[in-house]
Amino acid sequence: MLYTLDDSITVNYPVVRNIYVENVTSKSSKYGVRILGLDEEHQVSSVHLKNCVFNGVESGNDIHLIEELMVENVLINGEPWNR
């Protein structure tokens, strides 16, 4: 999406949607899952996590401004993550 701030500046915001993450294993990280949309108008949409294991997670998850997050068989520090 292109937005013109004035006659000389055009900002191109990314569209982030339909993300599929499957069979990922992590041994150490600050966050298990971190998904950050830009603002209410530019959210991340349709993210699917399946069969993932995130161990050694220090600060849980950091998820903001997302539409539709589906989680199936995901473990964080050995515990099932149920959204």
C-alpha positions in Angstrom: 0.0 0.0 0.0 1.3 3.4 -0.9 0.6 6.5 1.1 1.7 10.0 0.2 2.7 12.1 3.1 3.4 15.2 1.0 4.5 15.8 -2.6 8.0 14.5 -2.1 7.5 11.5 0.4 5.7 8.3 -0.4 5.6 5.5 2.2 5.1 1.9 1.2 3.6 -0.2 4.0 4.1 -4.0 3.7 1.1 -6.3 3.7 1.9 -9.3 5.9 -0.6 -12.2 5.7 -1.0 -15.9 5.2 2.1 -17.0 7.1 2.6 -20.8 7.7 5.2 -22.0 10.2 5.5 -25.7 10.7 8.0 -28.1 12.4 10.2 -25.4 13.9 12.3 -26.2 17.0 14.2 -23.6 19.0 16.5 -24.2 22.0 16.8 -20.6 23.3 15.2 -17.3 22.6 13.9 -14.2 24.3 10.4 -14.8 22.9 8.7 -17.9 21.8 6.6 -16.1 19.2 6.9 -12.4 18.3 4.5 -10.9 15.8 4.1 -7.1 15.7 1.7 -5.3 13.4 2.4 -1.7 12.6 -0.9 -0.2 13.7 -4.7 -0.9 13.6 -4.8 -0.3 9.8 -1.7 -2.4 9.1 -2.0 -5.6 11.1 -0.5 -8.9 10.4 -3.2 -11.4 9.3 -3.7 -15.1 9.1 -0.7 -16.7 10.9 -0.6 -20.5 11.3 1.8 -22.3 13.7 1.8 -26.1 13.7 4.0 -28.7 15.4 6.6 -26.2 16.8 8.7 -26.5 20.0 10.2 -23.4 21.6 12.4 -24.1 24.6 14.5 -21.8 26.7 12.1 -18.9 26.1 12.8 -16.1 28.5 9.9 -13.7 28.2 6.9 -15.7 26.8 5.3 -14.3 23.6 5.1 -10.8 22.2 2.0 -10.5 20.0 0.3 -7.3 19.0 -2.0 -6.1 16.2 -2.7 -9.5 14.6 -5.8 -10.8 13.0 -6.3 -14.6 13.1 -3.6 -16.6 14.8 -4.0 -20.3 14.6 -1.9 -22.6 16.9 -1.8 -26.4 16.7 0.5 -28.6 18.7 2.9 -25.8 19.9 5.0 -26.2 23.0 6.7 -23.3 24.9 9.1 -24.3 27.6 7.6 -27.8 27.5 4.0 -26.6 28.1 1.2 -26.6 25.4 0.4 -23.2 24.2 -3.4 -22.8 23.9 -4.4 -19.5 22.4 
